[in-house]
Amino acid sequence: MPSGRTHDRITLWGLPPVIGVTFILTRSPAITAIVSIAYLIGGFMLGPDLDIHSIQYKRWGPIRWIWLPYQKALSHRSKLSHGPIIGTVVRVIYLALWIALLATLMAGILNALWDAQITWLSLSQTFRYLLRHYLTQWIAILIGLEVGAMSHSISDAIGSYWVSKRKRAKKHPKRKQSGKKKPRF
């Protein structure tokens, strides 16, 4: 399995192809930028290794503790953390729950201190508006996050394959053969 620094390099090496393919497919500089930024976030901050005390986990700084329940709930490299699509969806939903909790707390504080009159109805209407009017951008974000996460998971799979191949080669080395064949009796 590659180290955190190797994963970071793979993420950076993967950025030019992500930019190129996205621009060719969309012809939109804005969507290309959104996918590319989400790809970097998926590779550096919101990737599969949030299920352990990894470099991705450490990058969350003073709020990295929010990932502790996630780490306790999932085993490392499970399908729910490293699986295609499902891993990203689980992390996005998990983070969205924390954001919703923070938004609820902030709304309560603003209502108490300044009579802001923020209600669940106003928050849900805002969310629906953003979802409806910016659906393409939300999809671009999810695609970028998934591609960033998949660069991580694919490099893990390739690394594991090579490690197991080396172990098999050490366990069963090829016998040296001379140029002559031994007669069979």
N, C-alpha and C positions, 0 to 999 in steps of 0.2 A: 504494500500500500504506500503510495507516495506521501512524502512529508507535506506539512502545511505550506512550506516555501515552494515546493514543487507544484502544488495545486495553484498557488498564486501565479507562478510563471505560466502554467497552462492556461489559466484564465486570461492573462495578458496576451499570450500568443494567440488565443482564440478570438480576441476582440476584432482585429482587422477582418477576418472572414465573416464574423457576425455583422459587422457594419456593411461589408460588401454585399452579402446575400440579402440582408434586409432592404438595402437601398434598391437592389435590382428587382426584388419582389414587389416593393411598395412604391418606389419612385418618390418617396416622401421623406425629406430631411427630418421633419418633426418625429415621425414614427420611427425612423432609423435611430434618432437620438434617444427616444424613449426605450426602445428595445435594447440599445447598447448600454445605457445607464442601468437598466434593470438586470442585464446580463452581468455587469460588474457587481451589482449588489448581490445577485444570486451566487456569484462565485466567491466574493469576499466576506459578505455579512450574513447571508440567509441560505447558506448551503447545507448539505446533508450532515456535516460534522458538528452541527449544533447539538447533536445527541451525546457528545463527549466534551471534556474540557480541552477544546482545540483552539487554534488561532482564530477561527471564526467566532467562537464563543468569547474569547478574550477581547475581540474588537468591539464588543458591545459595552466595554468599559464599566462604569459604575452601575449600569442597569442590566448587566449580564445575568444577574440573579433571576430575571424573568424566565430564563431558559432552564433553570434547575428542575421545575416540574416536568418539563418536556424530556429532559435527560433521564429522570427517574421513570417516566412512563414508557420510554422506548429503549430497546436494546440497540447497541451500536450496529449499524449496517442492516437494520431490519428493513423490510419492504416499506414500512411506514416512514422511515427516515431517508433511505437511499433509493427507494423505488421510483421508477419513472412516473411522472405526473403526480401520483399519490403523495410522494414525499414533499414536493413543493406545495401541493394543496394543503396538506396537514400543517406545514410550517406557516403558510399564509393565514389559514384559519386560526391557528394558535396565536399568531401575532395580532390578528384582527380582534381577537377576544381581549387581549391586553389593551389595545388601542380603544376599544369600546368601554372598557372599565375606566381607563384614564379620562375619556370624554365624559363619561357619566359623573365622575368625581369633579372634573373641571366645571361642568354645567351646574352641579350642586353648589360649588364654591362661588361661581359667578352669580347664581341666583340669590345666594345668601348675602353676599357682600354688596352687589350693585343692582339687585332686582332685575336681572337680565331677562327673565321670563323665558328661559330655554326649556322646551318641553320635549318629551319623546317624539311627539308628532312633528315638531319642527326639525328635530334631528333626522328622523326617518324621511321626511320630505326632502331635506337637503341631500341625504344619501341617495335616494331614488333619482333625484334630478341629476346628480353627478354620474350615476350609473347609466342612466338613459342617454344623456347628452355626450358622454365621453366613453362610450362602450368600446370603440376602436382603441382608444388609448389604454383602457383597462386590460383589454386582450393583449395589447403590445407589452404591457408590464408583465403579465403572467407568462407570456412566451419568453421574454428576456430572462425572467427569474428561472424558468424551467431549463432553458439552454445553459445558463450559468451553473445550475445544480447538476445537470447531466454531464457537463464537462468534468465535474468532480467525480461523479459516480462511474463514468466510463473509464476515467484514469485509474480509479480504485480497482475496477474489474480487470483492466489490463495489467496493472501492477500485481494483483493477486494471481493472475494466470501465470505471469513470468516467475513469481516466487514458487508456485507449486511445480512449475516445469523444472526449475533448478533443483528443487528438493528431490523430484523423481529422478533426475539425471544423477544426482549424488548417490541416491539410494541404489540405483541400478546402472552403474557406469557401463559403457560399451566395452566389451572385451577387445583387447588388442589382438589383431590377427596378422599373421605373417602372410607373405605372398603365396605360400604353399598351402594346399588343402591337405588336411589329414585324412588318411584313408579310413573308411568306416568298416568295421568288422561286425 
